[in-house]
Amino acid sequence: MKEARFLTSLESAGRFRSSAASHQGAVRARNEDCYVNRPDLGLWAVADGAGGHQSGDLAARTLAETLSRVPSGLGAAEILAEVRLRVEGAHEALLAEADRRGAGAILASTLVLLLARGDHFACLWAGDSRAYLLRGGQLSQVTHDHSLVQELVDAGAISPEEALVHPNANIITRAVGVREEAFALDKVSGRLYPADRFLLCSDGLSKTVPEADLAALLAADEAGAGAFLAAALERRADDNVTAVAVEIFAAAAEAEITIRRTV
């Protein structure tokens, strides 16, 4: 396989330093993943599009663009309300576009997002894109997949190991843009501590790279999104792969630094 090249966005603001990268993977011709990397807002997200050629790309891009336009200067409660409002608006817009395209059209995307403000964080999601937290050397999964195989695991019908190779491992049970009686994002919140590190990723990463390796990469001195993509591509990831890595520091930096580089 030729050496993969991808853009890695490295950004720093206040207590936060983060990096983000995305790649179509070793098999797919198109990349229908998108991300948001805004440490200045304390906002990060990964969206993994579904619905077929161009539709998934549009769904993920719609989410990323609307979240990227969240205004600065909002308080913690205000930014959470703004994010929910924007995701709900994107959900309705995708449903309307699917109706316009006719019967059978689906424009949908998973979404996982992290909000951090002061000493607290909130994680919201729909689908099987994940958030992990590395704290004190221990990696934990913050999110709980909305997927058929997760429901089977929860019911004790299959093991987590069997879920990875299950023939229906790609079936999600919730997504932005999928018609439901009452669409909602799940939410987990908690306290932030210095040296916490978060990883947001699409399932192209979590289904390809073992959690022990994800933990080691996240714990590295220069934990960067590019390292996660490289690990997935070495394992011939058969899906799009996106990673956003976020580090939490003890004190705010005096100035914002923004760097973009090609890896």
Phi, psi and omega in degrees: 000137178294151178300128181281144176233137181206155178279134175243122179268117179248124183218152181218139177202129178057235181279356193246138168232133184216156176222152183214144178204155182213147182210151181288349181092182186276350186239316186291146178273337182238151175251116180251020173264152172219161177219163173236130181229088185232074178297337177294334176261348190068043186222125178221148182203156171229132177235131182242107186289148176223164176117004175097182186309124178071328183293313179296320178301315180295318182296312180295319180293323178301315179295313182297319182291318181291325178287327179294339182266009175301128184288154177279169175085007180273147173285174184301311180293324181293318183290325176297316178295320180295318179296314178300317180298318181290322178294318177297322177296319177295320178302312180294322180295320179292321176298318181295320179292322177297318177298320181296325182283340176108178186305136176088349182286136178226127173234102188219163180204142166288165177207132168228131180222150180239131173243135178225131180209127182063234181254022183226156177225159172223138178239129180236146182200160170214125181105203185245013166289142193241159168237134175241153175234127173256116181221127180059032179081359181250130178266130175231147176272120183282319183271167177230117189304138166266086183210160179297315183292328176294322176297322178292320177296314180300326181278354181080012182282329177221163178270162175303325179293320178293330180298327183295331184245012181293141181297340179254026183295343182267002184271118178259153184251358175207142177197157173289127180099357176263130184291121178226163178300315180214092180294138178205149171271138170284157184216137172231137178230160181190184182266142175268144175230148176305140180082359170300144175225133180247149171233123170254138183204156171279166184290346175299333175272309187294334179271355184250320185254125180301150183299327178298322178287323176300318180297316181295320179292321181290332181277349183299152182305317178249066181296113182228153183298327181300326180294324179292318179295318179300319179296320179292319181290327175299330179266015177057053179308128183263014179222168173300148184230126178223139179221140171232119180250132185233129177249141180250129180252166185288321185229153180290140174288157183285334183217152177281139178235132178233126181227138174232133181216161176259130179255000000 
